[in-house]
Every structure is written in C-alpha cells, then in structure tokens.
Amino acid sequence: MMNKIKKFSRFILLLEERGSDIAVRTVVRDIINLFKSGLTGIFYLPQDRNTNFGEYKYFTGADEENESDEDEYDDEYDDEDQEISVKYDFPDFPIYFFVKVKLVQNRRIKRFRIDASAGLFDIDVTITYNPNVDMKPYWNEMSAELNVDVAHELEHLLQHYHGEFQDETSDYSSNLEYYMLPVEIPAQIAGFKRLYDLERKRGSVVTLDSLVRKWFDSNRYLSKLNSEDEEKIISNILSNFEKKYGYK
C-alpha cells in the first residue's frame, strides 16, 4: 500500500513539474512580449495581453538626475484596487494565478535588473532597465533570468498549495540564512533545473555548477553575499539538486 501511495505521489509531482514547465514558458514569453512593447508601468498577466495599454498610468524610476533609487509613480495608482478577472490556468498545474509586472526605467544601471516574489496566487516581477541601452543583444540573457525567477516563484505557489510554505522571512539574521531556509532550497533548485534543461535543449555544453555560479555573479546586487557565504549556498544547491535528481 505504501509503495502505491509513493508511486502516486511521485506521479503527481511529475505532472506538476510538467505543468510548471508549460507555465514558465508561457509566462516568460508574455513578459518578454510586454517588455518589447517599450511601455513602462504596472501590468497584469494574462489579463493585459490584449489590453489597450494607453489606459494605464505610467511611471519611470530614478535616473541620473535623481539621488533616489526608489520608483516614482502616481500615488493615486493603487494596484490593490485592480480587479484581476483573468488568470493563468494550465493543465497539470493545480493553481490559477496571475503575474503583476512592473516595468521601470532607470538610467543609472548598466542594462537591466529583475526582481521577483510570490504570494498565495500571484507572482510579482519587476524589470528595471536602462532605456538608453539597446536591449536586443540581451534578450537571451533576460529570458534566462526570467526562466529562473518564474520557476522559483511557481515553486513557492506550489508550496503554499500543498501547505508546505511557512512564513520564515523574519526568522533569519543574514542573507546566508535566508538562502538556506527550507522553503528557499526547493525554489532555488526549481529555478536552476529549468535553466539547465533549457540550455541542454539548445545544445549548450554547460554544467549546473557553471550556471549557478554565473547567476550569483550576475545577481550580487540582490544576494549581497560575501564570497564565503556564496560558496556555501552554491554547494548547498548542487548537493540538494543531486539528491533530488541523481545528477549535477
């Protein structure tokens, strides 16, 4: 009986992984298409895929003439008042969800930065970019970053759905402790698994180790880790990845 339960549980997990792959691919495509529109502001996907964006209030982030790095936008615009009537619904993925996308201009950064977080039924993605930089050469880089982030946050949605997510955001005293939280490790693995599979499908000869290190190297503005702590986290990710999938 226990073997049947384990097999069924594994079957459900495999279905969810397949559903997550489809969800990540669709969401990333929609975000990239929205970004290519050249607009700035707050948008909701999939609801806004066919919306007249001219109705939106736009804002830009801090530029080189502004000492603040905080986003500037109309205070009267409250996204909590937005009615989200259309959500993503994917076969084999058990959650209906939407994605709030914030596109912000900031001439003080080199190219672009992406930050993401998840709630119970939603994902927030903020892309801050330099409007003076031609982004066409960086589409693949942006796509890779989004694949990692969206897969990571979808894992958090699944954790909420299965009752596995515990709000431990106040239970850590350092960035190292944050990256080692029990809810963060599976999400990290999900994100890097997605990127690794993509690179292999494209025929790239890459290792998981190199992908993980490249991500941390590119995202030090987010992780804010010293080299010793970064190495501990990378080792932890690789070790847990191998335990789950049998390879690294």
FIMI-800697 format. One line per field, with one value per residue (C-alpha): residue number from 1; residue in three letters; chain; y, x, z. Coordinates in pm, 1 decimal. Example, Ala and Ser with C-alpha at 12.3 -4.5 7.8 and 13.67 -1.06 7.14 Angstrom:
BEGIN
num <- (1	2)
residuo <- (ALA	SER)
cadena <- (A	A)
v <- (-450.0	-106.0)
u <- (1230.0	1367.0)
w <- (780.0	714.0)
# end
This chain:
BEGIN
num <- (1	2	3	4	5	6	7	8	9	10	11	12	13	14	15	16	17	18	19	20	21	22	23	24	25	26	27	28	29	30	31	32	33	34	35	36	37	38	39	40	41	42	43	44	45	46	47	48	49	50	51	52	53	54	55	56	57	58	59	60	61	62	63	64	65	66	67	68	69	70	71	72	73	74	75	76	77	78	79	80	81	82	83	84	85	86	87	88	89	90	91	92	93	94	95	96	97	98	99	100	101	102	103	104	105	106	107	108	109	110	111	112	113	114	115	116	117	118	119	120	121	122	123	124	125	126	127	128	129	130	131	132	133	134	135	136	137	138	139	140	141	142	143	144	145	146	147	148	149	150	151	152	153	154	155	156	157	158	159	160	161	162	163	164	165	166	167	168	169	170	171	172	173	174	175	176	177	178	179	180	181	182	183	184	185	186	187	188	189	190	191	192	193	194	195	196	197	198	199	200	201	202	203	204	205	206	207	208	209	210	211	212	213	214	215	216	217	218	219	220	221	222	223	224	225	226	227	228	229	230	231	232	233	234	235	236	237	238	239	240	241	242	243	244	245	246	247	248)
residuo <- (MET	MET	ASN	LYS	ILE	LYS	LYS	PHE	SER	ARG	PHE	ILE	LEU	LEU	LEU	GLU	GLU	ARG	GLY	SER	ASP	ILE	ALA	VAL	ARG	THR	VAL	VAL	ARG	ASP	ILE	ILE	ASN	LEU	PHE	LYS	SER	GLY	LEU	THR	GLY	ILE	PHE	TYR	LEU	PRO	GLN	ASP	ARG	ASN	THR	ASN	PHE	GLY	GLU	TYR	LYS	TYR	PHE	THR	GLY	ALA	ASP	GLU	GLU	ASN	GLU	SER	ASP	GLU	ASP	GLU	TYR	ASP	ASP	GLU	TYR	ASP	ASP	GLU	ASP	GLN	GLU	ILE	SER	VAL	LYS	TYR	ASP	PHE	PRO	ASP	PHE	PRO	ILE	TYR	PHE	PHE	VAL	LYS	VAL	LYS	LEU	VAL	GLN	ASN	ARG	ARG	ILE	LYS	ARG	PHE	ARG	ILE	ASP	ALA	SER	ALA	GLY	LEU	PHE	ASP	ILE	ASP	VAL	THR	ILE	THR	TYR	ASN	PRO	ASN	VAL	ASP	MET	LYS	PRO	TYR	TRP	ASN	GLU	MET	SER	ALA	GLU	LEU	ASN	VAL	ASP	VAL	ALA	HIS	GLU	LEU	GLU	HIS	LEU	LEU	GLN	HIS	TYR	HIS	GLY	GLU	PHE	GLN	ASP	GLU	THR	SER	ASP	TYR	SER	SER	ASN	LEU	GLU	TYR	TYR	MET	LEU	PRO	VAL	GLU	ILE	PRO	ALA	GLN	ILE	ALA	GLY	PHE	LYS	ARG	LEU	TYR	ASP	LEU	GLU	ARG	LYS	ARG	GLY	SER	VAL	VAL	THR	LEU	ASP	SER	LEU	VAL	ARG	LYS	TRP	PHE	ASP	SER	ASN	ARG	TYR	LEU	SER	LYS	LEU	ASN	SER	GLU	ASP	GLU	GLU	LYS	ILE	ILE	SER	ASN	ILE	LEU	SER	ASN	PHE	GLU	LYS	LYS	TYR	GLY	TYR	LYS)
cadena <- (A	A	A	A	A	A	A	A	A	A	A	A	A	A	A	A	A	A	A	A	A	A	A	A	A	A	A	A	A	A	A	A	A	A	A	A	A	A	A	A	A	A	A	A	A	A	A	A	A	A	A	A	A	A	A	A	A	A	A	A	A	A	A	A	A	A	A	A	A	A	A	A	A	A	A	A	A	A	A	A	A	A	A	A	A	A	A	A	A	A	A	A	A	A	A	A	A	A	A	A	A	A	A	A	A	A	A	A	A	A	A	A	A	A	A	A	A	A	A	A	A	A	A	A	A	A	A	A	A	A	A	A	A	A	A	A	A	A	A	A	A	A	A	A	A	A	A	A	A	A	A	A	A	A	A	A	A	A	A	A	A	A	A	A	A	A	A	A	A	A	A	A	A	A	A	A	A	A	A	A	A	A	A	A	A	A	A	A	A	A	A	A	A	A	A	A	A	A	A	A	A	A	A	A	A	A	A	A	A	A	A	A	A	A	A	A	A	A	A	A	A	A	A	A	A	A	A	A	A	A	A	A	A	A	A	A	A	A	A	A	A	A	A	A	A	A	A	A)
v <- (0.0	241.5	174.8	263.9	587.1	677.1	599.8	809.2	1097.6	1080.2	1075.0	1390.9	1559.0	1469.8	1614.5	1933.4	1960.7	1924.3	2180.1	2413.3	2389.4	2491.8	2768.7	2907.4	2903.2	3087.3	3345.9	3427.4	3467.8	3704.2	3913.2	3942.4	4047.2	4307.3	4438.6	4463.6	4696.1	4968.7	5071.3	5137.8	5089.6	4818.3	4541.5	4217.6	3898.7	3721.1	3979.3	4256.8	4060.2	4215.0	4535.2	4890.9	4991.2	5355.0	5347.5	5282.6	5531.5	5504.7	5587.1	5588.7	5502.4	5715.5	5848.5	6003.9	6337.3	6185.1	6084.4	5827.7	5475.3	5436.2	5400.5	5711.8	5683.8	5831.6	5774.7	5759.4	5442.8	5152.9	4809.6	4658.9	4814.3	4631.5	4354.6	4054.2	3866.3	3660.0	3421.1	3162.0	2813.0	2530.7	2156.9	1961.7	2278.8	2297.9	2674.5	2959.5	3260.3	3596.8	3786.3	4152.6	4303.9	4637.4	4789.5	5069.0	5287.0	5376.6	5533.1	5468.7	5092.6	4919.7	4712.2	4559.9	4406.8	4163.8	4106.2	3865.2	3746.0	3533.7	3548.4	3284.7	3312.6	3570.8	3645.9	3993.6	4064.6	4397.5	4468.2	4781.1	4875.4	5149.6	5299.0	5427.7	5073.6	4863.2	4550.0	4335.5	4177.9	4085.0	3909.7	3566.7	3688.4	3840.9	3526.0	3312.4	3534.3	3525.5	3147.4	3108.2	3362.4	3246.5	2878.8	2976.8	3167.0	2898.5	2655.8	2889.0	2886.1	2506.3	2517.3	2733.7	2499.2	2190.0	2361.9	2339.9	2710.9	2866.0	3238.2	3236.3	3572.3	3711.5	3404.1	3481.6	3728.7	3718.0	3666.5	3333.7	3214.1	3335.7	3132.1	2828.1	2847.2	2520.2	2696.8	2857.7	2549.3	2371.9	2700.5	2753.8	2400.4	2451.6	2770.0	2628.1	2299.9	2499.1	2692.5	2381.3	2193.1	2489.0	2515.5	2142.4	2153.7	2434.6	2211.9	2410.8	2217.7	2355.6	2226.5	2303.6	2433.7	2691.9	2806.7	2854.4	3043.7	3266.1	3352.2	3452.8	3650.9	3843.7	3896.6	4013.7	4332.7	4107.3	3840.7	4075.9	3780.7	3764.6	3506.3	3257.1	3259.4	3246.1	2932.5	2768.1	2838.1	2713.0	2391.0	2350.1	2398.3	2148.0	1892.8	1913.9	1911.6	1585.7	1431.8	1510.0	1431.0	1200.0	1417.8	1760.3)
u <- (0.0	278.4	452.2	131.9	99.9	462.7	419.8	103.5	272.0	565.2	322.0	152.1	491.7	587.7	260.8	321.7	675.5	540.4	270.1	530.8	743.7	448.7	357.7	712.3	746.9	416.1	470.0	824.4	705.4	428.0	662.9	919.4	648.5	522.8	874.7	928.9	627.8	852.3	599.0	656.4	405.7	221.6	51.3	-127.9	-80.7	-250.4	-527.9	-334.9	-209.0	-478.7	-540.7	-523.9	-213.1	-286.7	-532.2	-255.7	-74.7	296.5	594.6	969.8	1227.5	1513.0	1752.7	2095.3	1949.3	1766.9	1955.2	1693.4	1678.4	1316.6	1049.5	847.2	485.8	143.7	48.2	-316.7	-246.6	-319.5	-276.0	-469.5	-782.1	-734.2	-982.8	-797.7	-1062.8	-831.8	-571.5	-334.2	-483.6	-253.7	-317.5	-140.7	-69.3	-312.8	-323.0	-489.3	-258.9	-173.2	152.1	192.5	466.9	626.1	844.0	1068.6	1326.6	1648.9	1937.9	2176.5	2200.2	2413.4	2149.7	1860.8	1771.7	1494.8	1338.4	1053.0	840.0	529.1	207.5	-62.5	-199.3	23.4	377.1	533.6	805.2	987.0	1214.3	1424.1	1613.3	1820.7	1620.4	1942.1	2070.7	1965.6	1820.7	1809.4	2153.4	2035.1	1703.9	1854.2	2009.1	1680.2	1492.1	1733.7	1690.6	1312.6	1307.3	1498.6	1285.6	944.5	1023.2	1146.3	827.9	599.1	760.9	659.2	299.8	307.6	446.6	150.1	-91.1	45.5	62.5	441.3	516.6	592.2	649.7	1004.0	1104.5	1160.4	1345.6	1683.3	1952.1	2167.0	2136.1	2312.5	2040.7	1773.9	1913.4	1931.0	1565.2	1374.9	1128.7	1405.4	1611.9	1342.1	1262.9	1630.6	1651.7	1336.9	1476.4	1816.5	1665.1	1456.2	1758.7	1977.5	1715.8	1676.4	2048.3	2077.5	1786.2	1962.3	2267.2	2481.7	2758.4	2715.4	2731.5	2487.2	2778.9	2867.9	2505.5	2456.5	2782.8	2702.0	2363.5	2513.5	2783.4	2518.3	2287.5	2516.9	2311.0	2027.8	2208.2	2453.7	2670.1	3038.9	3242.0	3249.6	2872.5	2810.5	3023.5	2827.7	2497.8	2619.3	2744.8	2411.1	2216.0	2431.8	2411.1	2031.5	1990.3	2188.4	1980.4	1657.7	1756.9	2055.8	2291.8	2451.1)
w <- (0.0	92.4	-239.7	-426.2	-229.0	-302.0	-672.6	-688.0	-505.5	-745.1	-1038.8	-909.5	-866.8	-1223.9	-1352.5	-1155.4	-1294.5	-1646.0	-1570.6	-1423.2	-1738.5	-1955.9	-1714.5	-1701.8	-2079.4	-2128.4	-1855.1	-1968.2	-2327.2	-2216.0	-2001.5	-2281.0	-2529.0	-2282.3	-2230.5	-2606.0	-2628.2	-2485.5	-2222.2	-1854.8	-1578.0	-1387.9	-1582.1	-1503.7	-1699.9	-1865.4	-1834.1	-2008.2	-2306.9	-2526.5	-2332.0	-2461.5	-2268.9	-2339.3	-2049.3	-1797.2	-1578.2	-1637.8	-1426.4	-1455.8	-1195.9	-1072.8	-1333.0	-1317.7	-1205.4	-911.7	-599.5	-500.7	-640.6	-538.4	-806.2	-878.1	-984.2	-927.8	-562.3	-665.0	-860.5	-624.8	-778.5	-485.4	-638.3	-965.3	-1035.9	-1172.7	-1369.0	-1591.7	-1453.1	-1591.1	-1598.6	-1709.8	-1737.9	-1463.2	-1265.8	-972.1	-918.5	-1102.6	-1074.1	-1223.8	-1268.4	-1181.1	-1395.7	-1317.6	-1590.6	-1465.3	-1638.5	-1460.2	-1648.5	-1360.2	-1412.6	-1673.3	-1855.9	-1660.2	-1326.7	-1239.7	-900.7	-826.6	-537.2	-484.4	-285.4	-249.7	-602.6	-768.1	-875.2	-881.5	-1136.6	-1156.9	-1451.6	-1412.3	-1726.1	-1881.2	-2171.4	-2332.1	-2383.9	-2683.1	-2521.5	-2835.8	-2771.8	-2422.6	-2499.5	-2426.2	-2103.3	-1989.9	-2088.7	-1886.1	-1580.1	-1612.1	-1650.7	-1324.1	-1137.4	-1262.0	-1197.2	-850.0	-764.9	-909.9	-667.8	-384.9	-516.9	-505.0	-151.7	-48.2	-226.3	-50.8	287.7	290.3	292.2	626.4	651.1	782.5	639.8	988.9	1114.0	964.3	1058.6	745.2	370.4	412.3	649.2	406.9	116.7	347.2	452.9	393.9	162.8	-42.4	-124.1	-335.8	-512.6	-596.1	-733.7	-943.8	-1097.0	-1185.7	-1308.5	-1555.1	-1681.4	-1701.3	-1905.3	-2141.6	-2204.5	-2269.9	-2515.6	-2700.1	-2736.1	-2494.8	-2326.8	-1975.9	-1622.6	-1347.7	-1143.1	-1408.5	-1447.7	-1074.8	-1037.2	-1333.7	-1182.2	-847.8	-1025.4	-1221.6	-923.7	-647.2	-624.1	-498.6	-299.8	-124.2	-19.0	56.5	-134.7	153.5	206.9	-167.2	-192.5	91.8	-82.8	-420.9	-261.2	-85.7	-410.1	-600.1	-319.2	-288.0	-664.7	-684.9	-405.0	-588.8	-948.3	-912.3	-1112.7	-1103.9)
# end
